[in-house]
Amino acid sequence: MLDFAAIAAAHERIAPRIVRTPTIPCAALSQISGADIWLKLENLQAISSFKERGAANKLALLTPEERARGVIAVSAGNHAQGVARHAALLGINATIVMPRFTPTAKVERTRGWGARVVTEGEDFTEASLLADEIRKRENLVLVHPFNDPAVMAGQGTFAIELLEDTPELDALVVPIGGGGLISGTAVAAAHLRPGLPVWGVQVESYASLAGFPDESVPTLGGSTVAEGIAVARLGDLCIAALRPHLTGVLVVSELQVESAIALLAENAKQVSEGAGAAALAAVLAYPEHFRGRRVALPVSGGNIGVRILANTLLRALRRDGRLLSLILQIPDRPGVLADISTRIGDLGGNIIEVSHQRLFAAPSVQTAELEIMIEARDSAHADEIETELRAHYTLTRG
C-alpha cells in the first residue's frame, strides 16, 4: 500500500530533476465560479504534464541491473514523454510503444527525448499486448503509467508542493484517469491536511467511479477531448490507496470540458489539454460543493494539439454567442455586400469571414448566397445584429 513516507521520499528524490511548479490564485476564474480558485500549473513541467513526476521516481529507484536492461512503457502521450526524458537523464535505454492513432507531434516529441518509439496497435490495449511481447523478448523493465507504487508516490509529490504553497484550503479537485495522481494526492492530503475534502473528476464516457463509493461500473468508452483520463478502469493499487480518502467523484460532459479549456485560455492565460481542464469543469458544473470556498486544482497537462485548441476556442465562442454564423439569400446586384457590411459595422460587429456563392447554392439565378461569420460582444449583441439583417434580407443561422 502507498503511504506518505514513500511520497515524502519521492519528493526529495526527484526534486533536482523536475520543476517545482507554481500554485497561483486566479481572480478571473474565482469571479466566474464563485469559489476562490487556486491553480497548480503542472503544464509548466518540461514535458507539460504531471506525468513527469511518477516517471522520474520510478526510474530513480531502479537497480543498476534494471537500468542496464532498459525500460519499456506504453502510452499515447504524457507518460511516454516522461519516461523518455528521465531515461535519457539517467542514461537508460527506453522503448515506448504507442498506438498507431497517436498524433505525430506526440510521437516526435517522445522520440526527441531519445527513446525508441514503436507505433503499433489500434488502441492502448493492442499496444500493451505488443509491449508485453517486447518486454519478455528483450528482458526490459516495465514502467506502468499508473498502477505502480513508485509511480503513484511520484505523482503524490504534486500534493506536497501544493499544500506547502497554499493557504488553508476547503477542497482539492483532481482528475481521475488510471488513478496515479488522485491516489498520491489523496494519501498526501490525508497526512498533511487531515479532513480536507478531495474530489475526483471523470469525463462521462469513462466514468467508472460514477457510483462511488460503490464498486466500479463499466464505461462507454470512445473518443474524448480529455484523452489523458480516458481510462476504462483504475489500477487496483490506485483504487485501494485512494478509496479511504476520497470524498466523492464528479462526472463532467464533453462540452463542459471544452468550455473549461476555453476559460483557462481566456481568463487564466493557461494552455490546458482536456484532462488538465477537467477539474475546473467540475467546479463549474457542481457549484453547490465549492461556492464561497477556497479550492485548489491542477492544470495537470498542457499537451493539446494546436488544431484541437483552435477548434475548441472557436466552438466556445459560438456557444457563448460571440461568433455568429449567418447564411443570407441576397439579390445579385451591385452594392448589396457594401450595404450588409455597413449595417454590421454600424452595430459594432466585426466581419471575420465571407463566402459568396452565385452558381450552385443560390435558389435563383437572380440571387446569391452569402455565408458570413461575425464577431460580437456577447449573445445579446449577436441577436441585435441578426435582427437588423433579418429586417432586410432572408437569412438563417449557419
NORRADA-V377158 format. One record per backbone hydrogen bond with DSSP energy under -1.0 kcal/mol. NH is the residue of the N-H (numbers start at 1). CO is the residue of the C=O. Records with the same first field share a line. If there is no record, write none. Layout:
BEGIN
NH->CO, CO
END
This chain:
BEGIN
7->3
8->4
9->5
10->6
11->7
12->8
13->9
14->10
17->14
21->19
24->39
26->37
30->26
31->27
32->28
33->29
34->30
36->293
37->35
38->295
39->24
40->297
41->22
42->40
44->41
45->42
48->45
50->300
52->49
53->50
55->51
56->52
57->53
58->54
59->55
60->56
61->57
62->59
67->63
68->64
69->65
70->66
71->93
72->141
73->95
75->97
81->77
82->78
83->79
84->80
85->81
86->82
87->83
88->84
89->85
90->86
92->87
95->71
96->116
97->73
98->118
100->121
102->99
107->103
108->104
109->105
110->106
111->107
112->108
113->110
114->111
115->110
116->94
118->96
120->98
127->123
128->124
129->125
130->126
131->127
132->128
133->129
134->130
135->131
136->132
137->133
138->134
139->135
140->135
141->70
143->72
148->146
152->148
153->149
154->150
155->151
156->152
157->154
158->155
160->156
161->157
162->158
163->159
164->160
165->161
170->294
171->294
172->197
173->296
174->199
176->201
183->179
184->180
185->181
186->182
187->183
188->184
189->185
190->186
191->187
192->188
193->189
196->193
199->172
200->248
201->174
202->250
204->252
206->203
208->206
210->207
212->209
214->211
217->208
221->205
229->226
230->227
231->229
235->178
239->235
240->236
241->237
242->238
243->239
245->242
246->242
247->198
250->200
252->202
257->253
258->254
259->255
260->256
261->257
262->258
263->259
264->260
265->261
266->262
267->263
270->264
273->301
277->273
281->277
282->278
283->279
284->280
285->281
286->282
289->286
290->287
291->287
292->34
293->290
295->36
296->171
297->38
299->40
300->298
302->48
304->302
309->305
310->306
311->307
312->308
313->309
314->310
315->311
316->312
317->313
318->314
319->315
320->316
321->318
322->317
323->317
324->374
326->372
327->396
328->370
329->394
330->368
332->366
333->331
336->333
339->335
340->336
341->337
342->338
343->339
344->340
345->341
346->342
347->343
348->345
349->344
350->375
352->373
353->373
355->371
357->369
367->364
368->330
369->357
370->328
371->355
372->326
373->353
374->324
375->350
376->322
382->378
383->379
384->380
385->381
386->382
387->383
388->384
389->385
390->386
391->387
392->389
393->389
396->327
398->325
END
